[in-house]
Amino acid sequence: EDQVTQSPEALRLQEGESSSLNCSYTVSGLRGLFWYRQDPGKGPEFLFTLYSAGEEKEKERLKATLTKKESFLHITAPKPEDSATYLCAVPQEGTTDSWGKLQFGAGTQVVVTP
Amino acid sequence: EPEVTQTPSHQVTQMGQEVILRCVPISNHLYFYWYRQILGQKVEFLVSFYNNEISEKSEIFDDQFSVERPDGSNFTLKIRSTKLEDSAMYFCASKFAGGPDTQYFGPGTRLTVL
């Protein structure tokens, strides 16, 4: 059973049009949720780590929030350079190195047009 | 800013050949990982490595795969006899500490098996 589900799969925004991406997870006892940005043909680039419900983190036009069941990545007044695939990941349950074994969602592909 | 590096950026090989993918993790990091991403699919965990031994591996990481830290800076992934289905982007990642510390990813090696 998938532990990390992201929605929507794709999002097309006009420059300046704010929106939110969703990451829902089914692991019990969350031990961190990670947001990454991935450009085509590149490796995931770290954005945020959230550890507990209610936590929020911000970086430029991005803000990540966490509840007990899901996380949101809010993009405020996006610019074309924010176009990328945004991935969330959680440490997988029931493994010896469970902190390190990240399970990724499928990502949300964001395109911001001028 | 320290970063994870990977070489080569693109490797083309014939089915049945051995390949070695190389990574230089961030210098003071202690935990090392390999992930792969087949085109259009999720990033998948392959293996974690700590204290000179494998701490966790996925079902994908069968006897054809091996990892090594041959010196104080390099971390390698070897595929002994490549198959067509091994074609993917391979990402190396590292983190400093145990627990829910952030993993930093390299730019990836695109492996094409013909």
Chai-1 contact restraints between the chains, C-beta under 6 A:
chainA,res_idxA,chainB,res_idxB,connection_type,confidence,min_distance_angstrom,max_distance_angstrom,comment,restraint_id
A,R31,B,P100,contact,1.0,0.0,6.0,A-B,restraint_1
A,G32,B,P100,contact,1.0,0.0,6.0,A-B,restraint_2
A,K42,B,P107,contact,1.0,0.0,6.0,A-B,restraint_3
A,G43,B,F91,contact,1.0,0.0,6.0,A-B,restraint_4
A,G43,B,F105,contact,1.0,0.0,6.0,A-B,restraint_5
A,G43,B,G106,contact,1.0,0.0,6.0,A-B,restraint_6
A,G43,B,P107,contact,1.0,0.0,6.0,A-B,restraint_7
A,G43,B,G108,contact,1.0,0.0,6.0,A-B,restraint_8
A,P44,B,F105,contact,1.0,0.0,6.0,A-B,restraint_9
A,F46,B,T102,contact,1.0,0.0,6.0,A-B,restraint_10
A,F46,B,Y104,contact,1.0,0.0,6.0,A-B,restraint_11
A,T49,B,T102,contact,1.0,0.0,6.0,A-B,restraint_12
A,T95,B,E56,contact,1.0,0.0,6.0,A-B,restraint_13
A,T96,B,E56,contact,1.0,0.0,6.0,A-B,restraint_14
A,D97,B,S48,contact,1.0,0.0,6.0,A-B,restraint_15
A,D97,B,S55,contact,1.0,0.0,6.0,A-B,restraint_16
A,D97,B,E56,contact,1.0,0.0,6.0,A-B,restraint_17
A,W99,B,G99,contact,1.0,0.0,6.0,A-B,restraint_18
A,W99,B,P100,contact,1.0,0.0,6.0,A-B,restraint_19
A,G100,B,Y31,contact,1.0,0.0,6.0,A-B,restraint_20
A,G100,B,S48,contact,1.0,0.0,6.0,A-B,restraint_21
A,K101,B,F45,contact,1.0,0.0,6.0,A-B,restraint_22
A,K101,B,E56,contact,1.0,0.0,6.0,A-B,restraint_23
A,F104,B,K42,contact,1.0,0.0,6.0,A-B,restraint_24
A,F104,B,V43,contact,1.0,0.0,6.0,A-B,restraint_25
A,A106,B,K42,contact,1.0,0.0,6.0,A-B,restraint_26
